[in-house]
Amino acid sequence: MWRTQLPAYYSLTKNTPEPTHRIVVSARQRTVLLGEGGGTHQLSRKGATINGVTYEGVTELLYLGTLISNDNSVEKEIQRRILAGNRTYFAAISLFRSRLLSRATKIILYKTLIRPVVSYGVEAWTVTKKEGQALLIFERKIFRRIYGPKCGNGEWKSRTNRELEEMSKGENMGKWIKGQGIN
């Protein structure tokens, strides 16, 4: 059925270009994400014509919930994941603000609810120092909300990064991401 909606499907599977070429086709939107051009098909930055069907070229494509760009940049994907983590936190904010749950339980909630949302697809990321810092900032923001401020000498202060690192026993998202990478 969907093959009739995408007439060039057969030609893509039968006569694929050389292995260095990458084509991702969306049957619903009739879009194509292009790598290098060449082969027997007409490929360009603007689009592709395969067996008389023209597909629009795109610079970014959402595929299985992951943003794929033609320049292999993951910066926008990481920002999307951080925003998704924020949405997850605020969806479960009643749990994180509850006085009935201990801090340890809230940390477990963070690790099982929020961290997987933020780190979806991390195996394929090449994280730069700037992007790693953005992820650590996000994690410390959540930890500050979980642990809350501290009272010293009659005044309330926000916890420092060092205190948060000590409380999490040196485990942070940066180290966890490095452990999840493809070896």
VOGU-3710 file (C-alpha; in Angstrom, 3 decimals, decimal comma):
1> mwrtqlpayy> 0,000/0,000/0,000  2,647/2,555/0,991  4,724/1,503/-2,010  2,064/3,044/-4,253  2,427/6,296/-2,328  6,185/6,224/-2,920  6,803/5,175/-6,536  10,580/5,515/-6,217  10,788/2,969/-3,379  11,635/0,116/-5,697
11> sltkntpept> 14,391/2,067/-7,432  15,914/3,073/-4,059  16,089/-0,510/-2,882  17,048/-2,052/-6,224  19,540/0,481/-7,636  21,085/2,185/-4,633  24,013/4,509/-5,367  27,524/3,826/-4,127  27,853/3,205/-0,347  29,122/6,760/0,314
21> hrivvsarqr> 25,737/8,241/-0,650  23,069/8,661/1,984  19,373/9,155/1,211  16,617/9,191/3,813  13,120/9,308/2,361  9,897/10,174/4,180  6,859/8,709/2,405  4,396/10,974/4,183  6,106/14,296/3,500  7,901/13,428/0,262
31> tvllgegggt> 11,153/14,826/1,597  14,671/13,566/1,288  17,771/14,200/3,384  20,748/14,266/1,090  24,349/13,289/1,556  26,797/13,477/-1,334  25,417/13,472/-4,874  26,269/11,226/-7,783  25,309/7,814/-9,107  22,497/7,291/-11,595
41> hqlsrkgati> 20,035/9,519/-9,728  19,940/13,308/-9,889  20,802/14,602/-6,423  21,326/18,201/-5,331  20,933/20,377/-2,232  17,484/21,371/-3,489  16,175/17,855/-3,931  16,317/14,603/-5,829  14,593/13,216/-8,900  14,239/9,448/-8,916
51> ngvtyegvte> 12,266/7,764/-11,695  10,574/11,049/-12,510  9,466/11,753/-8,926  11,016/14,866/-7,372  11,646/14,942/-3,636  12,335/18,137/-1,741  15,763/18,458/-0,095  15,904/19,289/3,618  18,673/20,271/6,011  17,084/18,710/9,106
61> llylgtlisn> 14,850/15,701/9,544  13,129/14,245/12,597  13,586/10,471/12,433  12,444/8,189/15,285  12,400/11,194/17,629  15,968/12,213/16,802  16,913/15,320/14,847  19,227/14,445/11,952  21,008/17,298/10,204  22,993/17,305/6,995
71> dnsvekeiqr> 26,103/18,652/8,772  26,066/15,962/11,537  25,725/18,606/14,263  24,134/17,396/17,499  23,927/20,813/19,165  20,272/21,362/18,225  19,423/17,775/19,162  20,957/18,241/22,624  18,994/21,478/23,105  15,809/19,638/22,079
81> rilagnrtyf> 16,601/16,873/24,570  17,214/19,386/27,399  13,865/21,052/26,644  12,207/17,627/26,674  13,866/16,951/30,048  12,449/20,229/31,385  8,985/19,252/30,171  9,358/15,881/31,877  10,456/17,510/35,126  7,501/19,901/35,154
91> aaislfrsrl> 5,113/17,078/34,274  6,277/15,271/37,418  6,840/18,382/39,540  4,312/17,256/42,154  6,526/14,236/42,863  9,703/16,315/43,093  8,059/18,855/45,431  6,446/16,242/47,651  7,675/16,165/51,222  6,544/12,559/51,496
101> lsratkiily> 9,347/11,370/49,193  12,935/11,279/50,364  15,775/12,866/48,435  17,086/9,421/47,528  13,716/8,538/45,988  13,709/11,813/44,064  17,188/11,047/42,703  15,926/7,635/41,577  12,978/9,381/39,901  15,399/11,735/38,148
111> ktlirpvvsy> 17,515/8,827/36,926  14,513/6,828/35,687  12,245/9,588/34,362  14,292/12,580/33,262  17,771/11,281/32,416  16,524/8,787/29,770  14,520/11,544/28,074  17,550/13,839/27,939  19,964/11,121/26,857  17,821/9,441/24,161
121> gveawtvtkk> 20,139/8,660/21,255  23,291/9,532/23,219  25,154/6,580/21,692  25,406/8,454/18,408  26,341/11,867/19,840  29,738/13,459/19,591  29,562/15,778/22,583  31,760/18,878/22,565  32,815/20,641/25,743  30,129/23,319/25,258
131> egqallifer> 27,368/20,746/24,815  28,656/18,710/27,765  28,522/21,847/29,928  24,917/22,479/28,856  23,985/18,954/29,945  25,788/19,365/33,294  24,072/22,720/33,899  20,712/21,084/33,299  21,533/18,234/35,684  22,744/20,597/38,421
141> kifrriygpk> 19,558/22,648/38,036  17,480/19,534/38,716  19,721/18,523/41,649  19,399/22,013/43,178  15,621/21,657/43,036  15,785/18,197/44,609  18,259/19,031/47,388  16,984/22,576/47,963  18,911/25,416/49,612  20,901/25,044/52,804
151> cgngewksrt> 20,674/27,125/55,928  23,900/28,375/57,434  24,264/31,083/60,094  20,608/31,989/59,779  20,662/32,644/56,024  19,618/30,427/53,130  22,091/29,764/50,336  21,926/27,823/47,110  24,139/24,754/47,008  27,428/25,064/45,143
161> nreleemskg> 28,454/22,836/42,249  31,032/21,135/44,479  28,418/20,329/47,136  26,113/18,883/44,486  28,953/16,761/43,111  29,747/15,451/46,582  26,088/14,647/47,243  25,810/12,753/43,958  29,045/10,900/44,816  30,878/12,148/41,711
171> enmgkwikgq> 28,335/10,635/39,354  27,102/13,080/36,732  25,525/13,078/33,304  28,838/13,757/31,523  30,445/10,621/32,932  27,270/8,627/32,328  27,137/9,719/28,669  30,770/8,747/28,129  29,950/5,324/29,517  27,010/4,955/27,115
181> gin> 28,974/5,728/23,936  29,688/3,218/21,238  33,065/1,568/21,867
//
